[in-house]
Amino acid sequence: MLIIEVTNAREVVRQRIGRLGARLIGKVVDPEQQVEEALIQEMENAFKEFGIEAKITSVSGPQTIGRDRLEVPLQVRAIKEVELD
């Protein structure tokens, strides 16, 4: 199992749409969710290319604390099943 925590979502959005747009989007849309959606799409494409079937789940809540602890109060945002056609 892999856990990927995006730690710079706001900066990624700022690079893509500029500083002013990032401020506006941060109030209207969750930048973490936007980055996760793009990441899920890229992972799906890569998984299919390598013949990997997977379930990718986007959640909010968990936080990594140091190298040895994960807090897991989570709320599922989206689930993506990657299946080979």
Buried (B, 14 or more C-beta within 10 A) or exposed (E): EEEEEBEEBBEBBBEBBEEEEBEEBBEEEBBBBBBBBBBBEEBBEEBBEEEEEBEBEBBEEEEEEEEEEEEEEEEEBEEBEBEEE
